[in-house]
């Protein structure tokens, strides 16, 4: 079966391509390489023994999207990662985010709606919940007003998919709302490689640990949490990639109960910023240079998943511990720097 993965050279996308190829799927990757590199194809081949079909294509170009789907009319499913994802940048450049995250989704759904049957997995986010009223967060938690244009594109994306599914009999879709992906493939052939200053905590930690960054800023130690720092649910990227494959198979095997379903993907466990710092210190044997600074505007206090639905209905659960995921991130960081 042929599966399209948009944004397939990115952090989560590339790990999902690996899991798909390991399961015997034929994978086609679309990526415009605006936040990734074609070198990732070599890492995927080193792990799986096979290079996916790759098309460097900008999904904002409607005619190119139409042409692609005409040429690849035999797709059994689409996993859609391609999107801009930096919260801060989205505040400064909202129109870029609406064009890139919403426009491209609409173009893909238009093409899928032409087919008798199509299967679609959407990369969503726990940002749709904002600061949830209760922990852990279930899929029934209210979707709050978005804190950023990025978060808004995920909310709007889900609404667009749900509305399209209501009127498109052959379209089956699952939105996976994931929490905080981290780590790298155990082989250290692929991992998180942010361009410029990392937006996520873990790569900032590993870059500080190896000396690229002088110091990690911990934003606030006066939150109402056990150690005063913000709490998140850190999910190992390979566990997360496997969730996409399981969700896809659910649709391919007609096991879905509705033609639009939503699942949280997390560990069900909250870890504070200092928990993550201490995890790095354990697996690396190094002391991390960090400093407590003022809170950031818009940061929520606590967010971790209730994973009951994913565990019981989807048949997926996370397997890796925080330390195991952190070790993979540290191994990857060291390998990347040894090359440069």
C-alpha positions as CSV (number, residue, x, y, z in Angstrom):
1,X,0.0,0.0,0.0
2,X,1.2,3.5,-0.9
3,X,1.1,6.1,1.8
4,X,1.8,9.9,1.4
5,X,3.6,11.5,4.3
6,X,3.7,15.3,4.0
7,X,6.5,17.0,6.0
8,X,8.1,13.5,5.9
9,X,11.7,14.8,6.4
10,X,10.8,16.7,9.6
11,X,11.3,15.5,13.1
12,X,8.1,13.4,13.7
13,X,7.5,12.8,10.0
14,X,10.8,11.1,9.4
15,X,10.4,8.8,12.4
16,X,6.9,7.9,11.0
17,X,8.3,7.2,7.6
18,X,10.7,4.7,9.2
19,X,7.9,2.9,11.1
20,X,5.7,2.8,8.0
21,X,8.6,1.3,5.9
22,X,9.3,-1.2,8.7
23,X,5.7,-2.3,8.4
24,X,6.0,-2.9,4.7
25,X,4.2,0.3,3.4
26,X,5.5,2.0,0.3
27,X,6.0,5.7,1.3
28,X,5.9,8.8,-0.7
29,X,7.3,11.9,1.0
30,X,6.4,15.5,0.2
31,X,8.6,18.2,1.9
32,X,9.6,21.7,0.8
33,X,12.7,21.5,3.1
34,X,11.9,24.9,4.6
35,X,12.6,23.4,8.1
36,X,14.3,20.1,7.1
37,X,17.0,18.6,4.9
38,X,17.2,16.1,2.1
39,X,20.0,14.4,4.0
40,X,17.3,12.9,6.3
41,X,16.6,10.5,3.4
42,X,20.0,8.9,4.0
43,X,19.2,8.4,7.7
44,X,15.9,6.7,6.8
45,X,17.7,4.5,4.3
46,X,20.4,3.6,6.8
47,X,17.7,2.4,9.3
48,X,15.2,0.7,6.9
49,X,17.4,-0.3,3.9
50,X,15.0,1.6,1.6
51,X,14.7,5.2,0.4
52,X,11.2,6.5,0.2
53,X,9.9,8.2,-3.0
54,X,10.6,11.9,-2.5
55,X,9.1,15.0,-4.1
56,X,10.3,18.4,-3.2
57,X,7.0,20.3,-3.4
58,X,5.4,23.4,-1.9
59,X,1.9,22.4,-0.8
60,X,0.9,26.1,-1.0
61,X,1.0,25.7,-4.8
62,X,-2.6,24.4,-5.5
63,X,-1.8,23.3,-9.1
64,X,1.2,21.3,-7.9
65,X,-0.9,19.6,-5.3
66,X,-3.5,18.7,-8.0
67,X,-0.8,17.4,-10.3
68,X,0.7,15.3,-7.5
69,X,-2.6,13.6,-6.7
70,X,-3.3,12.9,-10.4
71,X,0.1,11.2,-10.7
72,X,-0.3,9.3,-7.4
73,X,-3.9,8.2,-7.8
74,X,-3.3,4.9,-6.0
75,X,-2.6,6.4,-2.5
76,X,-4.1,4.3,0.3
77,X,-3.7,7.0,2.9
78,X,-2.2,10.4,3.8
79,X,-0.4,11.4,7.0
80,X,-0.3,15.2,7.1
81,X,2.6,16.7,9.2
82,X,3.6,19.6,6.9
83,X,3.1,22.8,8.8
84,X,4.9,25.7,10.4
85,X,5.1,25.1,14.2
86,X,7.0,27.9,16.1
87,X,4.5,29.6,18.5
88,X,6.5,32.8,18.8
89,X,7.0,33.2,15.1
90,X,3.2,32.6,14.5
91,X,2.4,35.6,16.8
92,X,4.8,37.8,14.7
93,X,3.7,36.4,11.3
94,X,0.1,35.1,11.6
95,X,-0.7,35.3,7.8
96,X,2.3,33.0,7.0
97,X,0.9,30.4,9.5
98,X,-2.7,30.7,8.2
99,X,-1.5,30.3,4.6
100,X,0.9,27.5,5.3
101,X,-1.1,25.5,7.8
102,X,-4.7,26.0,6.7
103,X,-4.4,26.6,2.9
104,X,-2.3,23.4,2.4
105,X,-4.8,21.4,4.4
106,X,-7.7,22.6,2.3
107,X,-5.9,21.7,-0.9
108,X,-5.2,18.2,0.3
109,X,-8.7,17.6,1.5
110,X,-10.1,18.8,-1.8
111,X,-8.1,16.2,-3.6
112,X,-9.0,13.4,-1.1
113,X,-12.7,14.4,-1.4
114,X,-12.6,13.4,-5.1
115,X,-11.8,9.8,-4.2
116,X,-14.4,7.1,-3.5
117,X,-12.5,6.3,-0.3
118,X,-9.6,8.0,1.4
119,X,-7.8,7.8,4.8
120,X,-6.3,10.8,6.5
121,X,-4.3,11.2,9.7
122,X,-3.8,14.8,11.0
123,X,-1.0,16.0,13.1
124,X,-2.8,18.0,15.8
125,X,-1.6,19.2,19.2
126,X,-2.5,19.5,22.9
127,X,-2.3,23.2,22.4
128,X,-6.0,23.0,21.4
129,X,-6.8,22.5,25.1
130,X,-5.0,25.6,26.3
131,X,-4.8,25.6,30.2
132,X,-7.2,22.7,30.8
133,X,-9.5,22.9,33.8
134,X,-8.7,19.3,34.9
135,X,-5.7,17.0,34.8
136,X,-5.1,14.6,33.2
137,X,-6.6,16.0,30.0
138,X,-9.2,13.8,28.2
139,X,-10.4,14.2,24.6
140,X,-13.7,15.6,25.9
141,X,-11.9,18.6,27.6
142,X,-13.2,21.8,26.1
143,X,-11.2,23.4,23.3
144,X,-10.1,26.8,24.7
145,X,-9.4,30.0,22.8
146,X,-6.0,29.6,21.2
147,X,-3.0,31.3,22.8
148,X,-1.3,31.8,19.4
149,X,-2.0,31.7,15.7
150,X,-0.1,28.4,15.6
151,X,-2.6,26.9,18.2
152,X,-5.5,28.4,16.2
153,X,-4.4,26.7,13.0
154,X,-4.5,23.3,14.8
155,X,-8.0,24.1,16.2
156,X,-9.2,25.3,12.8
157,X,-7.6,22.4,11.1
158,X,-9.6,19.9,13.2
159,X,-12.8,21.9,12.5
160,X,-12.2,21.9,8.8
161,X,-11.5,18.1,8.8
162,X,-14.6,17.4,10.9
163,X,-16.8,19.6,8.6
164,X,-15.4,17.9,5.5
165,X,-16.0,14.4,7.0
166,X,-19.6,15.3,7.7
167,X,-20.4,15.8,4.0
168,X,-17.8,13.4,2.4
169,X,-18.9,9.8,2.8
170,X,-15.7,8.2,1.7
171,X,-13.3,10.4,3.8
172,X,-12.1,8.8,7.0
173,X,-9.9,10.9,9.3
174,X,-8.2,10.7,12.7
175,X,-6.6,13.7,14.5
176,X,-3.8,12.8,16.9
177,X,-3.4,15.5,19.6
178,X,0.1,15.0,20.8
179,X,1.8,16.4,23.8
180,X,5.6,17.1,23.8
181,X,7.6,14.9,21.4
182,X,11.2,14.4,22.2
183,X,14.2,12.1,21.5
184,X,15.7,10.5,18.4
185,X,15.7,7.1,16.7
186,X,17.8,4.6,18.8
187,X,20.1,4.2,15.8
188,X,21.0,7.9,16.0
189,X,20.5,8.1,12.2
190,X,17.6,10.6,12.5
191,X,16.5,12.9,15.2
192,X,15.4,16.5,16.0
193,X,17.5,19.0,14.2
194,X,16.0,22.5,14.6
195,X,17.3,25.2,12.3
196,X,18.5,28.1,14.4
197,X,17.7,28.5,18.1
198,X,15.6,25.5,19.3
199,X,12.0,26.3,20.2
200,X,11.7,23.0,22.2
201,X,13.1,22.3,25.6
202,X,15.0,19.0,25.0
203,X,17.1,20.1,22.0
204,X,18.0,23.3,23.9
205,X,19.1,21.1,26.8
206,X,21.3,18.9,24.7
207,X,22.7,21.8,22.8
208,X,23.6,23.5,26.1
209,X,25.0,20.2,27.3
210,X,27.4,19.9,24.4
211,X,28.4,23.6,24.5
212,X,26.5,25.2,21.6
213,X,24.3,27.2,23.9
214,X,25.8,28.9,26.9
215,X,22.9,28.5,29.2
216,X,19.4,27.1,29.5
217,X,16.7,29.6,30.7
218,X,14.1,28.0,32.9
219,X,11.1,30.2,32.6
220,X,9.6,30.6,36.1
221,X,10.0,28.6,39.3
222,X,6.9,30.0,41.1
223,X,4.2,27.9,39.4
224,X,1.8,25.9,41.6
225,X,3.6,22.7,40.9
226,X,5.8,20.4,43.0
227,X,9.1,22.1,42.2
228,X,7.6,25.4,40.9
229,X,8.4,24.8,37.2
230,X,5.9,24.2,34.4
231,X,4.8,20.6,33.8
232,X,4.4,18.8,30.4
233,X,3.9,15.4,29.1
234,X,7.0,14.3,27.2
235,X,6.4,11.6,24.6
236,X,9.2,9.6,22.9
237,X,9.1,10.3,19.2
238,X,9.3,6.6,18.1
239,X,6.3,5.8,20.4
240,X,4.5,8.8,18.7
241,X,5.5,7.6,15.2
242,X,4.0,4.1,16.0
243,X,0.8,5.8,17.0
244,X,0.4,7.2,13.5
245,X,0.9,3.7,12.0
246,X,-1.7,2.2,14.3
247,X,-4.1,5.0,13.6
248,X,-3.6,4.5,9.8
249,X,-4.2,0.8,10.1
250,X,-7.4,1.4,12.1
251,X,-8.8,3.3,9.1
252,X,-7.4,0.9,6.5
253,X,-9.0,-2.0,8.3
254,X,-12.4,-0.2,8.8
255,X,-12.1,-0.4,12.6
256,X,-13.0,3.3,13.1
257,X,-16.4,3.9,14.8
258,X,-16.9,7.3,13.1
259,X,-15.4,8.8,10.0
260,X,-13.7,11.5,12.2
261,X,-12.0,10.5,15.5
262,X,-9.7,12.2,17.9
263,X,-7.0,10.7,20.2
264,X,-4.6,12.1,22.7
265,X,-1.1,10.8,22.3
266,X,1.1,11.2,25.4
267,X,2.5,9.2,28.3
268,X,-0.1,10.2,30.8
269,X,2.6,11.4,33.1
270,X,3.6,15.0,33.8
271,X,7.3,16.0,34.1
272,X,8.5,19.4,35.2
273,X,11.2,21.4,33.5
274,X,13.5,20.5,36.3
275,X,12.6,16.8,36.0
276,X,13.7,17.0,32.4
277,X,17.0,18.8,33.3
278,X,17.7,16.1,36.0
279,X,17.0,13.4,33.5
280,X,19.6,14.9,31.1
281,X,22.1,15.0,34.0
282,X,21.5,11.4,34.8
283,X,21.9,10.0,31.3
284,X,24.8,12.3,30.3
285,X,26.7,12.4,33.6
286,X,27.1,16.2,33.0
287,X,25.9,19.1,35.1
288,X,23.7,21.4,33.0
289,X,24.2,25.2,33.1
290,X,20.7,26.6,33.6
291,X,19.3,29.7,35.2
292,X,15.8,30.5,36.5
293,X,14.3,33.5,34.8
294,X,10.9,35.2,34.7
295,X,7.9,33.4,33.3
296,X,7.0,33.7,29.7
297,X,3.7,35.3,28.7
298,X,1.2,32.7,27.5
299,X,2.9,29.7,29.0
300,X,0.4,27.3,30.7
301,X,1.1,25.7,34.1
302,X,0.4,22.1,33.6
303,X,-0.6,19.8,30.7
304,X,-0.5,16.0,30.6
305,X,-2.7,13.5,28.8
306,X,-5.3,11.1,29.8
307,X,-4.3,8.3,27.5
308,X,-7.2,5.9,28.3
309,X,-8.8,6.3,24.9
310,X,-5.6,5.8,22.9
311,X,-4.7,2.8,25.1
312,X,-8.1,1.0,25.0
313,X,-9.8,2.2,21.7
314,X,-6.7,2.7,19.5
315,X,-4.7,-0.1,21.0
316,X,-1.6,2.0,21.5
317,X,0.5,3.0,24.5
318,X,3.8,4.7,25.1
319,X,6.7,2.3,26.1
320,X,9.8,4.5,26.7
321,X,10.7,6.3,29.9
322,X,11.8,9.9,30.1
323,X,15.4,8.8,30.7
324,X,15.4,6.4,27.7
325,X,14.0,9.1,25.5
326,X,16.5,11.6,26.8
327,X,19.4,9.2,26.2
328,X,18.4,8.9,22.6
329,X,18.3,12.7,22.3
330,X,21.8,13.0,23.8
331,X,23.2,10.2,21.6
332,X,21.8,12.0,18.5
333,X,23.2,15.4,19.6
334,X,26.7,13.9,20.1
335,X,26.5,12.2,16.7
336,X,25.4,15.3,14.9
337,X,28.2,17.4,16.5
338,X,30.9,14.8,15.7
339,X,30.0,15.2,12.0
340,X,30.2,19.0,12.0
